[in-house]
Amino acid sequence: MQWSLFVLILFGQCSLCGSCLYEYHFVQEDKTWDEAREHCRENHTDLATLLDPTDTNRLRELAGDAGDAWIGLRKQNYVTKRWHWSLPGMEFNDSEAQWERNNNKHFHFINERKSWPEAQSYCRERHTDLISGLTQLNDYASKTKIGSINDVWIGLFTDTWAWSDESDFRHWDPKLFEDEDEKTCATVSEGEWSFDECTSTKPFFCYNDAVILINESMTWEKALTHCRENHRELVSITNAKQQRWVQERAKRANSTHVWVGLRYSCTLDLWFWVTDEAVRFKNWKPTGATDECDMSGAMEKGGGHEWVKKNANEEFNFICFKR
């Protein structure tokens, strides 16, 4: 195993779990990974997808001392390795995400030699994560001189693991070494991720999704009506955790953007969520566009999944809250 020094970045993290958009269920029945996925898809939404360390903690609380249980992560040996950033919400080779514009960040150089998994675990336990994203790297490089040190870990890794439902987050037990080929399905036990043969039988975690992507393009008003008549409401996003959950759904759209429940009021001269929440958390794309009547908010399908101001008569896919 290779060893090196490492750098991390510290943010003020949002403590909200985003449970209004998804909830976990612990199923204490012994099944193989494939059987567990089938059960979850028939009775819930899918095997559990995790977005950040707080989700791991939620699973640990649900399972108690029941031992290891399947989650929706599986090694895909036939898939080309993909690069990922360690910090949740960052996407490799895309435009910079909302974390990049957070000014409340502090860099820490750790002058200790650790393996990459140990460095990631150290950063997540004591700070936030390994340094991730091109903007963070450039910002750190402009402020710091490491001197004669040649190699420093950053938060970039590659693997062939994939979630049953899409996500980039990983939280492996740092004590693990290279996995054997036949151990290709992931488990969680007391907060630590591990892996086992997919034909082993274990309990498992499912999740229920509270939002749904409608792969049909409509104007904002028609999207709003469709959500209210067939589901509940156009989706609102009030914190970074909810942003990450919604953007995973937006990736599957067949339009360049997806409508969300944001609308501009000419009378009040402000943006508002149709669910009446105040627009406190913001992820606007810095385009300099002016606020005008008949403008609504949409999320980019790709890139940083930032919000953009669009004429409400344009037609996009959209995301609804489920009933």
PyMOL commands that set and color helices and strands:
alter all, ss='L'
color gray80, all
select helices_A, chain A and resi 33-43+53-63+98-101+116-126+134-143+220-230+240-250
alter helices_A, ss='H'
color red, helices_A
select strands_A, chain A and resi 4-11+22-31+46-47+69-75+82-85+105-114+129-130+152-153+156-159+161-163+185-189+192-196+202-209+211-218+233-234+257-265+270-273+295-300+307-311+316-321
alter strands_A, ss='S'
color yellow, strands_A
deselect
rebuild
show_as cartoon
